[in-house]
Amino acid sequence: MTPANEVVVFDNFRRDALRGTDIAQRPQVEMVEGDVLDKAALARAMDGCDAVVHMASIAGVDTVLRNPVLTMRVAMVGTDNALETARDAGTVRRFIDFSTSEVFGRYAYQVTEFDATTLGAVGEARWTYAVAKLATEHLAMNYHKEFGLPACSIRPFNIYGPRQVGEGAVHHFIRRALAGEPLTVHNDGAQIRAWCYVDDIIDAILLCLERDDAIGHSFNIGNPRSTVTIYNLAREIVRLSSSGAPIEFKEWPHADVEIRVPSVGKAKEKLGFEAKVDLEEGLLRTIQWYRRRGESP
């Protein structure tokens, strides 16, 4: 962030990743408490803005399972509010809609943006998030096509790093490993994920803001080099943190994603994006941050 940039953070602070940082004290940052379901408040916060990075969502599998209706309302109604407000503002030169790799369903190996997305079984709460996010992608693309709004979408694949809040596996594993408490793995831990360090997703956001080639497109953003099973992720975190914490297996009765590995060729071609931080380095940075914080469950 350079001094020339002024940033408005519009958030309801239910999952507060900003507490304990100096972001709110920076002179070029304005913090506004509000909800994307409140269109009038959103319009006031967006007044005069030239770029919108729309990340508002109900996140975390457990939270989605408990709140499937709110999950869909925040995604679909909230995104429509954000898009309509950006269109009305007339000053927005880029709108980035955050989607999800969940749109590819249970099995996603080297998937591209041109591969078919998958909708899960109706009534399975896990997929309400994916269905709603896929709808926001279509909505963002159609605001571009019909109204000329310069929009694009990002599909992040398993982002992790310092300051993460919520229910993510890396967050859970590191905090428990440092505390010497058991790391819980669902089922047999054979689920496969490609992990992307937070600095790399930030690079992708900046490229989408800066490059006109982003407009009208969806992009997979991830690091296919950092692919590992959940069980081996837990083992690696125990090793890198020099922890003696045990790994425990817990039956997970809900739908799960068995494999999720992206192809990022389109993002490389159009944006010049390529993830730089591989898994071991990213985990070490994250472990060191939690250790400095003295975090524990």
Helices and strands as residue ranges (DSSP letters): E 7-11, G 23-25, E 29-33, H 39-46, E 51-54, H 61-66, H 68-89, E 94-98, G 101-104, E 107-111, H 126-147, E 151-156, E 159-160, H 169-179, E 183-186, E 192-194, E 196-197, H 198-210, G 212-214, E 218-221, E 227-229, H 230-240, E 247-250, E 259-262, H 265-271, H 279-293
